[in-house]
């Protein structure tokens, strides 16, 4: 997830559409709500929860430039992919 100022938040969920809605409504406490992380700018799928958590930890350990490269490889203009996934 990203804020309008392109601050980043990495996470894992078992229900992406619910999680996007929670972010957009400001229901995710802490860092995500404080910095208004409301835009889904990158998404990946894992075969199981352990693989998802492993990938999350790996990405969190990257420098910002590498995260930005990952996002811009999928969405060069940082489009909100949540609109597409939610059919909005």
HELIX and SHEET records of a PDB file:
HELIX    1   1 UNK A   16  UNK A   25  1                                  10    
HELIX    2   2 UNK A   31  UNK A   34  1                                   4    
HELIX    3   3 UNK A   49  UNK A   60  1                                  12    
HELIX    4   4 UNK A   64  UNK A   74  1                                  11    
HELIX    5   5 UNK A   81  UNK A   86  1                                   6    
END                                                                             
